[in-house]
Amino acid sequence: METEKIVEKKTSQKKRASLTKNHAKHLLHQMIRIRRLEEKSAELYTKLKIRGFLHLYIGEEAVAVGIMEALNPEDAVVATYREHGHALARSLTANAIMAEMYGKQEGCSRGRGGSMHLFDASLRFYGGNAIVGGGLPVAGGLALADKMQHKQQVTCCFFGEGAVAEGEFHETMNLTALWQLPVLFVCENNSYAMGTALKLSESVTDLVEKSKSYGVTAASVDGMDVLAVGKAAQKAAQFVRTEQKPYFLECRTYRFRAHSMFDAELYRTKAEVAAWKRKDPINQFIQLLKSRRLITNEVIKELEDQVAEEVQAAVDFAEQGTWEPVEDLTRFVYSETEKS
Ligand SMILES: Cc1ncc(C[n+]2csc(CCOP(=O)(O)OP(=O)(O)O)c2C)c(N)n1
């Protein structure tokens, strides 16, 4: 069995020495784009512009941004219902995402999917999935297809720690290890599955140990540190790509907002939330960059202005979008509908 464990620690100064101003700016820009787009989405939800469910990723931005650093455009990505950040980081446009959340046909899923079903096959971004753990077997299948076609590609599958309780997690871990499929499993461990803490649902809460039991190489990383995630992702993706075997990467993170827009948050204390907010991935990264003189307040303002413009343009685009005509209701439905 191949196993290893990266002991979680702050990325050392030495490791960060190679960070360039441009790369730092890019990482910060990506995280701010996700944060601001989601803050605007929450606002639009309360105004009933966005309907259905809305799960915000705020607090977890370093994971999607850090992981995408290690993926190529040819690699596949499978995400969950908390996927606005992954979609943006994977180059879906803010316009296409916002229009989708509005339910307009200019959205990336023609307005039929909404917040939980962002999708763009041209970018190999295979959703958005409302089912907890539902993306895992999909990722296994994509990796199997790539392997059978002798492509040296990676399928990256994001999921929350709550998915570890699902049969699909165990089935996919087992089969990808048995068949040696190139899947990078990225577990976004934010400690809670809705209101259930991991320790209340799992007998073994060490997810790296759990993964090892399937013969899957596994590691854990500080998911609030974008550079640490990026580095761990590079190592993991390189392993998957060259060895053509699965790898499990646990990113320890935290969602700052409620599970969805309806959640009294009775399962966690304000002190716990405040403690995690002190590790805010964006603020932490800004502090680090300032201490290394890699960014100035002027550049941060420039980024914020640019993002504000992008988000406003996305809202305008969604507002001006069109509803799919009722006559198209049965389009893309498998069976022919009999005419009465
Ligand atoms: C199969 C299934 N069971 C239950 C649900 C209801 N549900 C929606 S989100 C969620 C919690 C999942 O938590 P986790 O996987 O840790 O992801 P997070 O929301 O923390 O990102 C549950 C139980 C569902 N969508 N699908």
The ligand as a Gaussian input file, in Angstrom:
#p B3LYP/6-31G(d) Opt

LIG

1 1
 C      -27.548000      11.946000      -0.828000
 C      -27.914000      13.206000      -0.094000
 N      -28.237000      13.123000       1.210000
 C      -28.559000      14.253000       1.895000
 C      -28.573000      15.469000       1.256000
 C      -28.925000      16.719000       2.040000
 N      -27.690000      17.505000       2.248000
 C      -27.442000      18.561000       1.479000
 S      -25.986000      19.266000       1.869000
 C      -25.658000      18.146000       3.070000
 C      -24.388000      18.243000       3.868000
 C      -23.166000      17.833000       3.126000
 O      -22.013000      18.265000       3.799000
 P      -20.589000      18.186000       3.171000
 O      -20.522000      17.055000       2.228000
 O      -19.608000      18.180000       4.277000
 O      -20.435000      19.505000       2.300000
 P      -20.561000      21.027000       2.730000
 O      -22.004000      21.393000       2.641000
 O      -20.010000      21.156000       4.106000
 O      -19.766000      21.758000       1.720000
 C      -26.710000      17.246000       3.175000
 C      -26.740000      16.141000       4.145000
 C      -28.262000      15.502000      -0.113000
 N      -28.243000      16.630000      -0.808000
 N      -27.900000      14.358000      -0.767000

